[in-house]
Amino acid sequence: MENASFKAVSGTIKGQSLEEPPKIKYCLYARKSTESEERQALSIDSQVKEMLQLAEREGLDIVEIKRESHSAKETGQRPIFNEIVDEIRQGKFNAILTWAPDRISRNAGDLGRIVDLMDQKLLIEIRTFGQHFSNNPNEKFLLMILGSQAKLENDNRGINVKRGLRTRVEMGLWPTLAPLGYLNQKLMDKKGQVIVDRVRAPIIKKIFEKVAYEKYSGRKIYNWLKFELNFYTRGNKSLTLAGVYRVLDNTFYYGPFEYPRNSGTWYQGKHQPIITQELFEKAQAHLKRDQIVRENKEFAFTKLFTCGYCQSGISAEEKWKALKDGTSAHYIYYGCSRARDRNCKNKYIREEELIEELLKIINKVDINELGMRHKMEDEIRRFNKLQKIVNNQTGKALVEENEVNIREYAKYLLKEGSVSDKRELLANLRSKLNYKDKKITLLQEA
C-alpha cells in the first residue's frame, strides 16, 4: 500500500466536519486600582500603551479598548467589567488582554464569572504582560490561584487597616480626615495627629457660642455662615445645613470622640480642644429644646401668605420675655422667610396684630370667597339644634342662618379656633393673601 499524504476532501475527514479554529478577538481591559497600597501601580494610560505594544509585537487583534477605575474588591460593582462579560456572551470578542490577572478580579464572584465563560468556550484566552491563560485545567487552576491570592491580599489589607486604626484611636489620635476646624499633619512621623486650623477654628467656636448664648438655630447659623461670613470649607464649598448640625453634634471639638460612629466606644483625644465641654453642653441643650419646639409646634399662619416685597413665604418664631415678677411672656412673630431675598426689609408682626388684620379681610371679603362656607353652615345648623333644645327651656330666639352669622363664625374661628381651624379657613380663601409692613391684603388688591 502506497504511503501518501492524506488530504481532506470537501472539508471532511471520515465523515466529520473540519472547522477552522475561531479567530481570537481581544478586548484590552485596563483598570487602575483605588487601593492606597497600589499607588505604585501603572496608570491606566501606561497599561494601555504597554499592552498595545505587546499586541503589535505578537500580532494580536484588538477590537475594543476599555478603561475602568472602580475597585475590583466587590462582586458585580464594576460597570465596565459587567459590560465586557455581556459583550463576550454576545460574541463581540472572545479574549481579554490585560496587564495582570488581578486587574480582572480581586473577588471570588467575578473570578467565577470569568472561569464560567471559559468553560462555556465563549472566552478562549486571557493574556497578560507575562502570562497566558487558555481553557485547559492547569491554566484555569493557575488563574484561580492568582485571583484568590489577590483576594487574600485584600482581606489581609482590610484586617491590617482596621488594626492600625484601632491602635491609632487608642493612642487618642483621630483616624481619618480631620473634622472641620482642624488640619491633618502631613509629616510622616506625626501621621494621625491633627492641628488647629487657625482660619476656621475661631468660626467653629463662634458657632457654638451663638447657639449656646444667642439661641441661634441651625438654620440661622447656616444663613450667618453663608450670607454674612461667606464661610467655606477646606474643599472651597459652603457648609450645608446638615454640616452645621454635624459640627454642633461633634464632641471632638472639646476632646473625646466616638469611633466608629454610633459604636458606643469612646476615646480621649490628644488634640487641642477648640471649645470647652461646658460650651458644648449648653449648645446641645438649646438644640434639643429647639428640636422639641420644631417637632411639636405648629403655627397657625405660616405658608399662607406671600411677602409683599420679595414673594418669599411667611415664617414664624416664638419669643419669651422675662418679666419682673419672675414669670415670662410668650409671643409669636410672623415675618418674611427671606428665601428669595436675604436683605428683605419686610417688618415682623405679632400674631395678635396679624389676627386683627385678618379680621378686616373677613369683614371685606365676599362671603362666597370663603371656600369652606358649606362647612360653616353645617356648624351653624348643628349649633341651632343645640339652641333649639335651650330655646324650649329659656324661650330665647334661635340663631338665624344668614350671611352675617357665617361671617361672624369665620371671625370666631380666627380668634378662638384651633390651629387646624384657622389654617383651613385661610387655605380655602379663593384669593391669595399678601403681607407687607404689618398689613394684610388680598393679592388682587396689592
ZAMARGU-4260 file (C-alpha; in steps of 0.2 Angstrom, whole numbers, plus 5000, padded with zeros to 4 digits):
<rodrens>
0) 5000/5000/5000 | 5007/5017/4995 | 5011/5030/5008 | 5003/5046/5003 | 5000/5062/5012
5) 4982/5062/5017 | 4972/5077/5011 | 4954/5082/5017 | 4941/5082/5004 | 4927/5093/5004
10) 4931/5099/5022 | 4928/5082/5030 | 4938/5068/5037 | 4929/5051/5039 | 4913/5060/5039
15) 4917/5073/5052 | 4917/5092/5048 | 4934/5101/5049 | 4932/5118/5057 | 4945/5131/5057
20) 4949/5137/5075 | 4939/5153/5079 | 4948/5169/5076 | 4954/5177/5093 | 4947/5194/5095
25) 4954/5203/5110 | 4947/5216/5122 | 4960/5227/5130 | 4955/5230/5148 | 4964/5242/5159
30) 4960/5246/5177 | 4968/5257/5189 | 4965/5250/5207 | 4959/5263/5220 | 4968/5255/5235
35) 4981/5266/5243 | 4993/5252/5244 | 4994/5251/5225 | 4999/5269/5222 | 5015/5262/5213
40) 5004/5253/5200 | 5005/5258/5182 | 4992/5271/5177 | 4978/5267/5165 | 4986/5276/5151
45) 5003/5267/5154 | 4994/5250/5154 | 4986/5253/5138 | 5002/5259/5130 | 5012/5244/5136
50) 4998/5231/5131 | 4996/5239/5113 | 5015/5237/5111 | 5013/5219/5116 | 4998/5216/5104
55) 5008/5224/5090 | 5023/5213/5093 | 5013/5197/5094 | 5000/5201/5080 | 4985/5201/5092
60) 4969/5208/5085 | 4962/5221/5097 | 4944/5225/5093 | 4940/5235/5109 | 4949/5245/5122
65) 4940/5248/5139 | 4946/5258/5154 | 4939/5257/5172 | 4944/5265/5189 | 4932/5255/5200
70) 4939/5244/5214 | 4938/5225/5210 | 4935/5220/5228 | 4916/5218/5227 | 4907/5207/5216
75) 4897/5215/5201 | 4901/5233/5206 | 4911/5237/5190 | 4900/5243/5176 | 4914/5241/5163
80) 4919/5224/5168 | 4900/5219/5168 | 4899/5226/5150 | 4914/5215/5145 | 4905/5200/5151
85) 4890/5204/5142 | 4899/5208/5126 | 4909/5191/5127 | 4892/5182/5128 | 4886/5192/5113
90) 4902/5186/5103 | 4909/5204/5101 | 4926/5197/5106 | 4932/5181/5114 | 4948/5185/5123
95) 4955/5198/5136 | 4971/5207/5136 | 4976/5215/5152 | 4991/5220/5162 | 4990/5207/5176
100) 4977/5194/5182 | 4972/5205/5197 | 4966/5218/5185 | 4952/5207/5181 | 4946/5202/5198
105) 4950/5203/5216 | 4934/5194/5222 | 4928/5176/5220 | 4912/5181/5212 | 4919/5190/5197
110) 4933/5177/5195 | 4920/5163/5194 | 4911/5173/5180 | 4927/5173/5170 | 4930/5154/5173
115) 4912/5150/5168 | 4914/5160/5152 | 4930/5149/5148 | 4921/5133/5152 | 4907/5138/5140
120) 4920/5141/5127 | 4915/5159/5125 | 4931/5166/5132 | 4946/5157/5123 | 4960/5165/5132
125) 4967/5179/5144 | 4983/5187/5140 | 4993/5197/5152 | 5010/5205/5151 | 5019/5190/5156
130) 5007/5176/5156 | 4994/5166/5146 | 4978/5158/5152 | 4968/5147/5140 | 4954/5134/5143
135) 4963/5120/5150 | 4963/5114/5168 | 4980/5118/5173 | 4980/5136/5166 | 4962/5139/5173
140) 4968/5132/5190 | 4983/5144/5190 | 4971/5159/5185 | 4960/5154/5200 | 4975/5153/5212
145) 4982/5170/5207 | 4964/5178/5208 | 4962/5170/5226 | 4979/5177/5231 | 4973/5194/5226
150) 4958/5192/5236 | 4968/5186/5251 | 4979/5201/5250 | 4963/5212/5250 | 4956/5203/5265
155) 4973/5204/5275 | 4975/5223/5270 | 4957/5226/5277 | 4962/5217/5293 | 4979/5227/5294
160) 4970/5244/5291 | 4957/5241/5305 | 4971/5236/5317 | 4981/5251/5313 | 4965/5262/5315
165) 4961/5254/5331 | 4979/5257/5338 | 4978/5275/5332 | 4962/5279/5341 | 4968/5270/5357
170) 4983/5282/5357 | 4970/5297/5356 | 4973/5301/5338 | 4960/5305/5325 | 4960/5290/5312
175) 4953/5299/5297 | 4951/5316/5289 | 4951/5329/5302 | 4935/5337/5307 | 4931/5355/5300
180) 4942/5367/5311 | 4957/5355/5311 | 4970/5350/5298 | 4979/5333/5296 | 4998/5333/5300
185) 5007/5329/5284 | 5023/5324/5292 | 5026/5305/5292 | 5032/5305/5310 | 5016/5313/5315
190) 5004/5304/5305 | 4987/5303/5313 | 4989/5319/5323 | 4978/5335/5319 | 4982/5353/5322
195) 4970/5368/5324 | 4965/5376/5308 | 4969/5394/5313 | 4957/5401/5299 | 4942/5390/5303
200) 4943/5386/5321 | 4938/5403/5328 | 4922/5402/5317 | 4919/5385/5324 | 4920/5392/5341
205) 4908/5406/5337 | 4895/5394/5330 | 4894/5385/5347 | 4894/5402/5356 | 4880/5409/5345
210) 4869/5393/5348 | 4873/5392/5367 | 4872/5411/5371 | 4862/5420/5357 | 4850/5405/5355
215) 4854/5403/5336 | 4845/5389/5327 | 4854/5378/5315 | 4846/5387/5300 | 4851/5404/5307
220) 4869/5398/5309 | 4868/5391/5291 | 4862/5408/5285 | 4875/5418/5295 | 4890/5407/5288
225) 4884/5408/5270 | 4877/5426/5269 | 4887/5436/5282 | 4904/5427/5283 | 4905/5419/5266
230) 4912/5404/5275 | 4920/5390/5265 | 4926/5373/5270 | 4943/5366/5265 | 4935/5360/5249
235) 4930/5378/5245 | 4912/5374/5247 | 4898/5382/5258 | 4894/5372/5274 | 4877/5364/5272
240) 4864/5364/5285 | 4867/5346/5288 | 4885/5350/5290 | 4881/5363/5303 | 4872/5350/5314
245) 4886/5338/5312 | 4898/5351/5319 | 4887/5355/5333 | 4885/5337/5337 | 4904/5333/5337
250) 4911/5330/5354 | 4929/5330/5346 | 4929/5349/5347 | 4931/5348/5366 | 4941/5332/5367
255) 4933/5315/5367 | 4927/5306/5351 | 4917/5290/5347 | 4925/5278/5334 | 4917/5270/5324
260) 4902/5282/5325 | 4887/5275/5334 | 4898/5261/5341 | 4897/5266/5359 | 4916/5266/5360
265) 4924/5282/5366 | 4942/5288/5366 | 4950/5304/5374 | 4959/5314/5360 | 4976/5321/5362
270) 4972/5336/5351 | 4970/5354/5356 | 4951/5357/5360 | 4943/5372/5351 | 4929/5374/5364
275) 4925/5368/5382 | 4914/5354/5387 | 4903/5367/5396 | 4900/5377/5380 | 4896/5361/5370
280) 4883/5355/5383 | 4875/5372/5383 | 4873/5372/5364 | 4867/5354/5364 | 4854/5359/5377
285) 4847/5373/5366 | 4847/5362/5351 | 4837/5349/5360 | 4824/5362/5366 | 4824/5370/5349
290) 4821/5352/5341 | 4806/5349/5353 | 4798/5366/5348 | 4801/5362/5329 | 4793/5344/5331
295) 4778/5349/5341 | 4774/5367/5337 | 4763/5370/5323 | 4760/5389/5319 | 4743/5394/5313
300) 4748/5406/5299 | 4764/5400/5291 | 4765/5396/5272 | 4748/5405/5269 | 4754/5422/5264
305) 4767/5429/5252 | 4779/5443/5256 | 4774/5459/5248 | 4792/5464/5244 | 4801/5448/5238
310) 4787/5435/5236 | 4795/5423/5249 | 4784/5413/5261 | 4780/5419/5278 | 4788/5410/5293
315) 4785/5411/5312 | 4796/5411/5328 | 4792/5411/5346 | 4800/5423/5359 | 4800/5423/5378
320) 4802/5439/5388 | 4807/5438/5407 | 4795/5448/5417 | 4799/5457/5434 | 4788/5445/5444
325) 4798/5430/5439 | 4786/5424/5425 | 4789/5426/5406 | 4778/5432/5392 | 4776/5422/5377
330) 4775/5430/5359 | 4774/5423/5341 | 4780/5434/5327 | 4777/5432/5309 | 4789/5438/5295
335) 4797/5436/5278 | 4807/5420/5277 | 4819/5429/5266 | 4821/5414/5255 | 4822/5424/5239
340) 4830/5440/5246 | 4841/5439/5261 | 4840/5458/5263 | 4821/5459/5263 | 4815/5474/5273
345) 4798/5467/5277 | 4793/5470/5295 | 4789/5457/5309 | 4771/5457/5316 | 4765/5449/5332
350) 4751/5435/5330 | 4738/5446/5339 | 4741/5460/5327 | 4740/5448/5312 | 4724/5441/5318
355) 4717/5459/5318 | 4722/5462/5300 | 4714/5445/5295 | 4698/5450/5304 | 4697/5466/5292
360) 4699/5454/5277 | 4685/5443/5283 | 4674/5459/5285 | 4678/5465/5267 | 4678/5448/5258
365) 4663/5442/5248 | 4656/5428/5258 | 4657/5417/5243 | 4676/5419/5245 | 4675/5408/5260
370) 4678/5391/5252 | 4673/5382/5267 | 4656/5391/5268 | 4646/5375/5267 | 4656/5368/5282
375) 4652/5383/5292 | 4634/5382/5288 | 4634/5365/5294 | 4642/5370/5310 | 4629/5384/5312
380) 4615/5371/5309 | 4622/5360/5322 | 4623/5374/5334 | 4605/5378/5330 | 4600/5361/5336
385) 4608/5364/5352 | 4600/5381/5353 | 4583/5373/5350 | 4585/5362/5365 | 4590/5378/5375
390) 4575/5388/5367 | 4562/5375/5374 | 4569/5379/5391 | 4573/5398/5391 | 4562/5405/5377
395) 4577/5413/5368 | 4576/5415/5349 | 4586/5403/5338 | 4602/5409/5329 | 4597/5414/5311
400) 4607/5405/5297 | 4611/5421/5287 | 4627/5428/5279 | 4631/5439/5294 | 4632/5424/5305
405) 4643/5414/5293 | 4655/5429/5293 | 4655/5431/5312 | 4658/5412/5313 | 4673/5414/5302
410) 4679/5428/5313 | 4676/5417/5329 | 4687/5404/5321 | 4701/5416/5318 | 4701/5422/5336
415) 4696/5406/5346 | 4698/5391/5334 | 4711/5378/5334 | 4727/5379/5323 | 4719/5367/5311
420) 4703/5378/5310 | 4712/5394/5307 | 4723/5386/5293 | 4709/5378/5285 | 4699/5394/5284
425) 4713/5404/5276 | 4718/5390/5265 | 4701/5390/5257 | 4701/5408/5253 | 4699/5409/5234
430) 4711/5424/5234 | 4729/5424/5240 | 4735/5434/5254 | 4749/5447/5254 | 4759/5453/5269
435) 4768/5469/5268 | 4774/5480/5283 | 4761/5474/5295 | 4747/5475/5283 | 4737/5460/5275
440) 4729/5462/5258 | 4721/5451/5245 | 4734/5448/5232 | 4722/5455/5219 | 4722/5471/5229
445) 4741/5473/5232
</rodrens>
